[in-house]
């Protein structure tokens, strides 16, 4: 099973969301766009901007936390730009 660290972007909020999943990325995005509680419920225009694959949940979660610890929009934008 593969795990994915992903970054979503909402133009409405001008914010990024960083997460990880073991689900198919399309299914996880659908869940973010559905009616639910949580941060991503505040907007309905989330789009996938970046992703990285890992072989274990532990690695994916560690990478998610590393990105979040940066607390830097510029760092996230550089990640996205490096993948384009």
Secondary structure, DSSP 4 states (H G I P E B T S, - for coil): --EEEEEEEETTTTEEEEEEESS-HHHHHHHHHSS-SSGGGG-S--EEEEEEEESSHHHHHHHHHHHHHH--HHHHHHHHHHH-
